[in-house]
């Protein structure tokens, strides 16, 4: 049997030859990773800013149209809807932005006498058109007959859909679709009233059409 003494196990105090501990390894890698992430975020910020500066301007066009009897000539982004032109450029806020998808009728206006959803209509396609909004129905202080009928029949509650309902009703009367309550409901079905005033709306259209 050998009696040679065993060599002592190395300890952290043995000098610089000892390897890194698990704790120092994790701390070091975490610090390096943080620097890389921060550098990427900073670099990405500069890149996004450069791309934004380099983005081409959206194409715009000049369009002239008559709104409620007044001629307007404006330059707008080609993507601008008639609804946004009315509300944001001409300060005519009667037509409401409800669904902005042509499903509720709150933005209904008359274009050359025909009912149209302003949110689905590109303004640049209306060169020379005549547009009538809820603001253009009254004759001075005298209300349009359908506006008066809505008051007489109490055909609204919150009122948000009312401008579109009235303009659509005017179109419905001009189109001759008022021979019965059922016909009125059918041809006014594109205008939604979330308060549920449909019965009174039909009565108002009947009154304005001379059926009452």
MARVEX-997817 format. One line per field, with one value per residue: residue number from 1; x, y, z of N, C-alpha, C in turn. Coordinates in Angstrom, 3 decimals, decimal comma. Example, Ala and Ser with C-alpha at 12.3 -4.5 7.8 and 13.67 -1.06 7.14 Angstrom:
BEGIN
num <- c(1  2)
nX <- c(13,190  12,850)
nY <- c(-5,690  -2,250)
nZ <- c(7,800  7,080)
caX <- c(12,300  13,670)
caY <- c(-4,500  -1,060)
caZ <- c(7,800  7,140)
cX <- c(13,200  12,900)
cY <- c(-3,300  0,030)
cZ <- c(7,800  7,870)
//
This chain:
BEGIN
num <- c(1  2  3  4  5  6  7  8  9  10  11  12  13  14  15  16  17  18  19  20  21  22  23  24  25  26  27  28  29  30  31  32  33  34  35  36  37  38  39  40  41  42  43  44  45  46  47  48  49  50  51  52  53  54  55  56  57  58  59  60  61  62  63  64  65  66  67  68  69  70  71  72  73  74  75  76  77  78  79  80  81  82  83  84  85  86  87  88  89  90  91  92  93  94  95  96  97  98  99  100  101  102  103  104  105  106  107  108  109  110  111  112  113  114  115  116  117  118  119  120  121  122  123  124  125  126  127  128  129  130  131  132  133  134  135  136  137  138  139  140  141  142  143  144  145  146  147  148  149  150  151  152  153  154  155  156  157  158  159  160  161  162  163  164  165  166  167  168  169  170  171  172  173  174  175  176  177  178  179  180  181  182  183  184  185  186  187  188  189  190  191  192  193  194  195  196  197  198  199  200  201  202  203  204  205  206  207  208  209  210  211  212)
nX <- c(0,864  0,447  1,962  1,967  1,210  -2,023  -2,677  -3,706  -7,075  -7,836  -8,595  -10,692  -8,877  -6,477  -5,437  -5,074  -5,470  -7,768  -11,066  -14,014  -16,811  -20,176  -21,934  -20,564  -20,377  -23,085  -23,774  -22,021  -22,769  -25,401  -25,064  -23,717  -25,667  -27,659  -26,452  -26,297  -29,048  -29,919  -28,382  -29,434  -32,052  -31,624  -30,371  -32,436  -34,338  -33,185  -33,159  -35,901  -36,677  -35,197  -36,389  -38,970  -38,507  -37,717  -39,970  -42,250  -44,406  -47,960  -50,042  -51,876  -54,829  -56,599  -59,866  -63,069  -66,218  -69,730  -71,236  -74,068  -74,985  -72,800  -69,757  -66,771  -63,258  -60,722  -57,619  -56,810  -55,695  -55,578  -56,832  -58,802  -62,010  -65,368  -66,818  -64,815  -63,798  -65,985  -66,306  -63,738  -62,457  -64,327  -65,805  -68,371  -70,232  -72,519  -73,152  -72,526  -69,827  -70,168  -70,010  -68,054  -67,860  -69,876  -72,160  -74,053  -75,335  -75,248  -73,801  -75,066  -75,531  -76,695  -75,766  -75,659  -78,414  -78,919  -78,973  -76,143  -73,449  -71,269  -68,903  -67,866  -67,238  -64,929  -63,476  -62,111  -63,298  -65,493  -65,553  -67,041  -69,498  -72,706  -73,403  -75,502  -75,987  -77,159  -77,100  -77,828  -80,535  -82,592  -84,439  -83,179  -84,424  -86,509  -87,508  -86,836  -89,559  -89,359  -87,582  -89,138  -91,193  -89,890  -89,584  -92,273  -93,226  -91,634  -89,309  -86,788  -84,125  -81,364  -80,241  -77,981  -78,007  -79,824  -79,343  -78,437  -80,651  -82,682  -81,693  -81,557  -84,249  -85,296  -84,200  -85,479  -88,144  -87,964  -87,322  -89,655  -90,438  -92,494  -95,004  -96,167  -95,985  -94,405  -92,882  -91,422  -89,908  -88,356  -86,830  -85,497  -83,862  -81,119  -80,303  -79,470  -80,986  -80,022  -81,432  -83,937  -86,140  -87,762  -90,528  -91,596  -89,932  -90,703  -93,323  -92,773  -91,572  -93,750  -95,473  -94,048  -94,068  -96,658  -98,551  -99,939)
nY <- c(-1,199  2,256  5,028  7,661  11,060  12,641  15,163  18,458  19,711  22,220  25,623  28,675  30,584  29,940  31,425  33,181  31,126  29,717  28,813  30,694  31,294  29,963  31,969  34,371  33,959  34,045  36,662  38,111  37,395  38,327  41,087  41,647  40,861  42,760  45,093  44,522  44,333  46,920  48,371  47,415  48,401  51,148  51,423  50,459  52,445  54,695  53,687  53,371  56,018  57,081  55,715  56,735  59,409  59,088  58,212  58,472  61,247  61,095  60,740  63,519  65,304  67,855  68,971  70,070  70,850  71,217  72,005  71,971  74,152  75,838  76,488  74,641  74,341  72,182  70,710  67,446  64,441  61,556  59,401  60,317  60,280  61,247  61,814  62,505  64,718  66,477  66,730  67,326  69,147  70,970  71,613  70,646  68,950  67,489  65,055  61,898  59,908  56,720  53,607  53,659  52,014  51,725  50,476  51,444  53,844  56,379  58,411  59,282  61,118  63,283  62,866  64,488  64,294  61,673  59,104  58,409  56,715  58,537  57,758  55,763  56,868  58,222  61,383  62,583  61,624  63,081  65,297  68,200  67,460  67,718  68,087  67,368  67,895  67,249  69,797  71,365  71,153  72,676  75,737  78,518  79,705  78,025  74,773  71,720  69,778  67,065  67,209  68,685  66,852  64,774  65,975  66,400  63,764  62,759  61,266  60,309  59,527  59,372  60,743  60,474  59,018  60,457  62,652  61,191  59,503  61,341  62,566  60,295  59,639  61,815  61,272  58,842  59,632  61,254  59,308  57,966  55,852  55,395  54,246  52,594  51,646  49,364  49,436  51,770  51,016  49,014  50,440  52,168  50,633  50,595  52,362  52,467  52,517  52,603  53,091  52,223  53,521  53,003  52,738  55,293  56,743  55,830  56,811  59,553  59,848  59,127  61,269  63,491  62,782  63,179  61,305  61,215)
nZ <- c(0,000  -0,858  0,721  0,008  0,395  -0,385  -2,879  -2,008  -2,584  -5,081  -4,303  -4,456  -3,675  -4,760  -6,817  -10,008  -11,842  -11,365  -12,607  -13,869  -11,706  -11,471  -10,787  -11,492  -14,226  -15,135  -14,426  -16,037  -18,699  -18,714  -18,514  -20,909  -22,769  -22,238  -23,169  -25,910  -26,589  -25,955  -27,757  -30,160  -29,966  -29,993  -32,456  -34,093  -33,646  -34,882  -37,473  -38,039  -37,923  -40,050  -42,184  -42,054  -42,679  -45,264  -46,560  -49,252  -50,070  -49,739  -52,603  -53,885  -54,905  -56,711  -56,286  -57,305  -56,116  -55,460  -52,481  -50,647  -52,143  -52,283  -53,871  -53,713  -53,783  -53,266  -52,156  -51,669  -50,032  -52,016  -50,885  -49,255  -47,866  -48,822  -46,540  -44,639  -45,949  -45,787  -42,974  -41,879  -43,561  -44,566  -42,391  -41,905  -39,945  -39,685  -41,012  -39,762  -38,433  -38,139  -38,421  -40,345  -42,505  -44,282  -43,322  -41,497  -42,179  -41,036  -42,160  -44,424  -47,409  -50,061  -53,359  -56,266  -56,103  -55,360  -52,872  -50,850  -49,247  -47,460  -46,274  -47,817  -50,197  -52,385  -52,222  -54,351  -56,609  -57,137  -58,788  -59,884  -58,851  -57,138  -53,853  -51,123  -47,763  -44,380  -43,333  -45,434  -46,003  -44,831  -45,407  -44,881  -41,892  -41,994  -41,630  -43,402  -44,705  -43,856  -41,747  -39,950  -39,640  -38,280  -35,822  -35,124  -34,952  -33,026  -33,674  -32,863  -30,546  -29,144  -31,232  -32,840  -35,246  -36,646  -38,585  -40,879  -41,208  -41,862  -44,236  -45,850  -45,842  -47,269  -49,769  -50,220  -50,476  -52,767  -54,601  -54,801  -53,174  -51,210  -50,874  -49,033  -45,530  -45,338  -47,672  -47,258  -45,013  -46,186  -48,110  -46,510  -45,059  -44,959  -43,071  -39,785  -36,596  -33,453  -31,184  -31,731  -33,032  -35,223  -35,992  -35,569  -37,232  -39,752  -39,746  -39,782  -42,299  -43,872  -43,267  -44,291  -46,938  -47,595  -47,045  -44,735)
caX <- c(0,000  1,247  1,751  2,218  0,066  -2,814  -2,533  -4,917  -7,980  -7,676  -9,620  -10,698  -7,752  -5,236  -4,822  -5,783  -5,680  -9,079  -12,059  -15,106  -17,881  -21,483  -22,533  -19,908  -20,703  -24,434  -23,752  -21,325  -23,574  -26,579  -24,632  -23,427  -26,951  -28,333  -25,822  -26,694  -30,448  -30,005  -27,812  -30,384  -33,187  -31,182  -30,159  -33,739  -34,994  -32,619  -33,565  -37,301  -36,746  -34,694  -37,374  -40,097  -38,093  -37,557  -41,243  -42,786  -45,664  -49,136  -50,517  -53,020  -55,482  -57,453  -61,230  -64,057  -67,573  -70,682  -71,817  -75,166  -75,095  -71,557  -68,678  -65,529  -62,127  -59,780  -56,602  -56,892  -55,098  -56,449  -57,543  -59,771  -63,417  -66,245  -67,162  -63,717  -63,738  -67,042  -66,125  -62,427  -62,016  -65,378  -66,427  -69,781  -70,161  -73,832  -72,996  -71,784  -68,976  -70,618  -69,231  -66,998  -67,778  -71,063  -73,152  -75,023  -76,073  -75,185  -73,093  -75,767  -75,692  -77,197  -74,801  -76,459  -79,785  -79,029  -78,413  -74,812  -72,691  -70,104  -67,683  -67,363  -67,085  -63,691  -63,757  -61,510  -64,133  -66,704  -65,323  -68,246  -70,724  -73,482  -73,610  -76,395  -75,890  -78,252  -77,040  -78,345  -81,941  -83,485  -84,457  -83,016  -84,963  -87,615  -87,033  -87,347  -90,740  -89,019  -87,024  -90,276  -91,922  -89,149  -89,922  -93,691  -93,431  -90,662  -88,698  -85,368  -83,809  -80,024  -80,036  -76,745  -78,315  -80,897  -79,001  -78,441  -82,024  -83,452  -81,217  -81,981  -85,689  -85,513  -83,932  -86,517  -89,336  -87,705  -87,310  -91,016  -90,581  -93,240  -96,396  -96,662  -94,980  -93,487  -91,948  -90,518  -88,956  -87,435  -85,910  -84,735  -83,219  -79,678  -80,046  -79,692  -81,261  -79,745  -82,435  -85,142  -87,253  -88,159  -91,950  -91,800  -89,220  -91,590  -94,431  -92,260  -91,414  -95,113  -95,996  -93,369  -94,459  -98,055  -99,443  -100,657)
caY <- c(0,000  3,485  5,967  9,021  11,938  13,164  16,621  19,178  20,204  23,665  26,524  29,959  31,425  29,441  32,371  33,472  29,947  29,126  29,222  31,542  30,591  30,024  33,283  35,408  33,695  34,547  38,125  38,658  37,223  39,200  42,452  41,734  40,795  44,044  46,051  44,173  44,702  48,384  48,830  47,116  49,310  52,472  51,344  50,335  53,745  55,524  53,127  53,712  57,452  57,299  55,225  57,671  60,601  58,769  57,777  59,463  61,876  60,469  61,519  64,382  65,839  69,018  68,642  71,138  70,327  72,128  71,425  72,803  75,357  76,616  75,836  74,471  73,729  71,771  69,713  66,421  63,125  60,759  58,399  60,998  60,001  62,417  62,096  63,240  66,029  67,302  66,977  67,844  70,232  71,973  71,842  70,243  67,760  66,859  63,643  61,283  58,738  55,640  52,378  53,954  50,855  51,684  49,543  52,023  54,925  57,650  59,404  59,424  62,435  63,192  63,246  64,682  63,892  60,259  58,747  57,800  56,649  59,402  57,109  54,850  57,630  58,993  62,775  62,963  61,123  63,896  66,530  68,771  66,914  68,533  67,314  67,966  67,279  67,639  71,250  72,064  70,845  73,754  76,969  79,539  79,262  77,108  73,398  70,840  69,063  65,836  67,616  69,028  65,613  64,051  66,629  66,156  62,352  62,379  60,108  60,146  59,534  59,944  61,688  60,291  58,544  61,276  63,320  60,216  59,047  62,379  62,689  59,090  59,754  62,763  60,516  57,826  60,320  61,656  58,097  57,455  54,577  55,693  53,856  51,865  51,549  48,264  49,898  52,738  50,257  48,322  51,367  52,867  49,595  50,825  53,298  51,783  53,317  51,715  53,349  51,499  54,432  52,730  52,987  56,739  57,210  55,534  57,771  60,864  59,813  59,161  62,639  64,369  62,358  63,536  60,146  61,351)
caZ <- c(0,000  -0,944  1,827  -0,506  0,761  -1,496  -3,104  -1,545  -3,639  -5,307  -3,752  -5,157  -3,269  -5,342  -7,763  -11,254  -12,670  -11,124  -13,612  -13,367  -11,018  -12,164  -10,517  -12,305  -15,637  -15,388  -14,329  -17,210  -19,911  -18,622  -18,813  -22,345  -23,474  -22,091  -24,071  -27,277  -26,771  -25,980  -29,024  -31,221  -29,866  -30,447  -33,900  -34,723  -33,601  -35,941  -38,750  -38,258  -38,209  -41,404  -43,129  -42,062  -43,416  -46,678  -47,136  -50,194  -49,692  -50,339  -53,749  -53,619  -56,100  -56,540  -56,673  -57,141  -56,006  -54,831  -51,276  -50,133  -52,948  -52,269  -54,610  -52,956  -54,475  -52,225  -52,488  -50,631  -50,227  -52,879  -50,095  -48,402  -48,156  -48,830  -45,147  -44,019  -46,591  -45,208  -41,546  -41,502  -44,436  -44,765  -41,079  -41,939  -39,093  -39,551  -41,386  -38,661  -38,680  -37,258  -38,620  -41,323  -43,401  -45,121  -42,795  -40,561  -42,820  -40,309  -42,975  -45,703  -48,047  -51,432  -54,393  -57,489  -55,828  -54,999  -51,570  -50,931  -47,993  -47,631  -45,784  -48,845  -51,431  -52,457  -52,558  -55,633  -57,696  -57,184  -59,534  -60,480  -58,257  -56,214  -52,623  -50,128  -46,440  -43,490  -43,138  -46,603  -46,267  -44,400  -46,192  -43,852  -40,605  -42,255  -41,703  -44,461  -44,198  -43,140  -40,453  -39,100  -39,346  -37,242  -34,554  -34,833  -34,622  -31,991  -34,344  -32,514  -29,117  -28,934  -32,326  -33,608  -36,591  -37,210  -39,856  -41,957  -41,397  -42,544  -45,618  -46,552  -46,025  -48,367  -50,988  -50,370  -50,969  -54,154  -55,433  -54,906  -52,454  -49,980  -51,089  -47,862  -44,469  -45,640  -48,702  -46,620  -44,197  -47,086  -48,773  -45,467  -44,246  -44,848  -41,973  -38,514  -35,396  -32,315  -30,147  -32,107  -33,336  -36,606  -36,233  -35,657  -38,432  -40,885  -39,682  -40,198  -43,762  -44,418  -43,111  -45,252  -48,282  -47,812  -46,876  -43,463)
cX <- c(0,887  0,899  1,973  0,998  -0,656  -2,623  -3,814  -5,743  -7,809  -8,855  -9,583  -9,522  -6,461  -4,665  -5,623  -6,050  -7,059  -10,101  -13,164  -16,182  -19,174  -22,105  -21,910  -20,215  -22,071  -24,459  -23,128  -22,172  -24,812  -26,224  -24,377  -24,720  -27,702  -27,768  -26,238  -28,119  -30,605  -29,471  -28,752  -31,564  -32,828  -31,019  -31,475  -34,483  -34,504  -33,087  -35,000  -37,454  -36,289  -35,721  -38,561  -39,760  -38,040  -38,864  -41,798  -44,114  -46,829  -49,626  -51,781  -53,569  -56,335  -58,844  -62,147  -65,445  -68,445  -71,343  -72,838  -75,233  -73,852  -70,456  -67,415  -64,481  -61,060  -58,778  -56,567  -56,093  -56,081  -57,256  -58,638  -61,200  -64,206  -66,612  -66,073  -63,542  -64,768  -66,725  -64,826  -61,959  -63,053  -66,155  -67,940  -69,880  -71,516  -73,807  -72,076  -70,936  -69,373  -69,744  -68,022  -66,800  -69,026  -72,185  -74,241  -75,834  -76,007  -74,543  -73,804  -75,870  -76,317  -76,115  -75,549  -77,868  -79,975  -78,370  -77,068  -74,174  -71,390  -68,813  -67,070  -67,060  -65,795  -63,998  -63,251  -62,331  -65,378  -66,480  -66,622  -69,548  -71,414  -73,861  -74,543  -76,265  -77,074  -78,275  -77,677  -79,815  -82,884  -83,373  -84,394  -83,463  -86,095  -87,078  -87,589  -88,555  -90,404  -88,353  -88,151  -91,053  -91,221  -89,435  -91,362  -93,934  -92,493  -89,855  -87,203  -85,238  -82,429  -79,675  -78,814  -77,025  -79,244  -80,515  -79,026  -79,836  -82,822  -83,005  -81,637  -83,481  -86,052  -85,280  -85,013  -87,793  -89,152  -87,737  -88,692  -91,258  -91,333  -94,706  -96,992  -95,588  -93,948  -92,450  -90,947  -89,463  -87,922  -86,392  -85,146  -83,912  -81,708  -79,302  -80,447  -79,954  -81,087  -80,721  -83,767  -86,344  -87,854  -89,621  -92,200  -91,066  -90,083  -92,754  -93,981  -92,096  -92,783  -95,682  -95,385  -93,741  -95,908  -99,012  -100,199  -101,366)
cY <- c(1,230  4,392  7,399  9,908  12,463  14,682  17,307  19,678  21,702  24,443  27,825  30,832  30,989  30,377  32,484  32,255  29,346  29,678  30,080  30,703  30,742  31,405  34,369  35,215  34,273  36,063  38,743  38,560  38,114  40,627  42,628  41,717  42,096  45,092  45,798  44,609  46,204  48,927  48,584  48,066  50,684  52,476  51,253  51,648  54,659  55,032  53,493  55,177  57,747  56,856  56,165  58,915  60,332  58,383  58,853  60,021  61,194  61,339  62,303  64,914  67,037  68,670  69,830  70,516  71,350  71,419  72,403  74,159  76,212  75,832  75,803  73,833  73,444  70,780  68,703  65,195  62,283  59,712  59,009  60,671  61,308  62,801  62,902  64,618  66,973  67,700  67,710  69,032  71,343  72,275  71,611  68,903  67,076  65,401  62,985  60,103  57,673  54,427  52,616  52,786  50,707  50,812  50,192  53,174  56,266  58,771  59,701  60,876  62,201  63,678  63,286  64,112  62,461  59,991  58,045  57,792  57,435  58,730  56,186  55,563  58,434  60,406  63,139  62,488  61,985  65,237  66,985  68,307  67,944  67,672  68,079  67,188  67,748  69,156  72,020  71,829  71,987  74,951  78,133  79,001  78,255  75,698  72,703  70,093  67,788  66,147  67,952  67,786  64,795  64,662  66,295  64,726  61,862  61,169  59,971  60,105  60,156  60,932  61,453  59,868  59,478  62,012  62,368  59,699  60,072  62,513  61,474  59,124  60,708  62,057  59,497  58,444  60,718  60,467  57,482  56,147  54,775  55,274  53,103  51,872  50,456  48,692  50,892  52,003  49,560  49,280  52,255  51,881  49,775  51,786  52,650  52,795  52,401  51,957  52,689  52,368  54,192  53,060  54,481  57,336  56,988  56,524  59,157  60,922  59,851  60,571  63,554  64,034  62,671  62,400  60,198  62,700)
cZ <- c(0,000  0,210  1,379  -0,214  -0,479  -1,611  -2,661  -2,725  -3,808  -4,751  -4,517  -4,800  -3,910  -6,386  -9,031  -12,112  -12,463  -12,118  -12,995  -12,687  -11,808  -11,991  -11,389  -13,779  -15,988  -15,379  -15,566  -18,462  -19,890  -18,987  -20,297  -23,156  -23,395  -23,015  -25,508  -27,551  -26,859  -27,287  -30,177  -31,201  -30,371  -31,949  -34,640  -34,747  -34,698  -37,300  -39,063  -38,613  -39,621  -42,439  -43,222  -42,858  -44,909  -47,355  -48,067  -49,709  -50,420  -51,498  -53,400  -54,930  -55,725  -57,063  -56,389  -57,122  -55,290  -53,662  -50,706  -50,831  -53,005  -52,961  -53,761  -53,859  -53,430  -52,794  -51,345  -51,024  -51,040  -52,113  -49,223  -48,825  -48,197  -47,403  -44,460  -44,651  -45,959  -43,776  -41,232  -42,341  -44,568  -43,487  -41,108  -41,217  -38,900  -39,915  -40,367  -39,134  -37,670  -37,398  -39,517  -42,291  -44,258  -44,606  -41,953  -41,150  -42,125  -41,129  -44,291  -46,149  -49,423  -52,379  -55,709  -57,321  -55,385  -53,653  -51,718  -49,543  -48,171  -47,192  -46,830  -50,162  -51,397  -52,942  -53,954  -56,829  -57,895  -57,872  -60,213  -59,871  -57,362  -55,015  -51,689  -48,830  -45,597  -43,285  -44,287  -46,888  -45,906  -45,345  -45,218  -42,504  -40,777  -42,467  -42,939  -43,893  -43,440  -41,806  -39,480  -38,706  -38,271  -35,869  -34,159  -34,356  -33,523  -32,449  -34,063  -30,995  -28,913  -30,042  -33,189  -35,047  -37,337  -38,496  -41,047  -42,257  -42,201  -43,996  -46,434  -46,811  -47,151  -49,697  -51,270  -50,940  -52,434  -55,100  -55,586  -54,196  -51,140  -50,087  -49,904  -46,787  -44,746  -46,677  -48,118  -45,800  -45,072  -47,647  -47,794  -44,641  -44,121  -43,747  -40,656  -37,404  -34,192  -31,159  -30,482  -32,413  -34,720  -36,901  -36,424  -36,864  -39,667  -40,909  -40,147  -41,709  -44,435  -44,371  -44,154  -46,700  -48,597  -47,660  -45,557  -43,435)
//
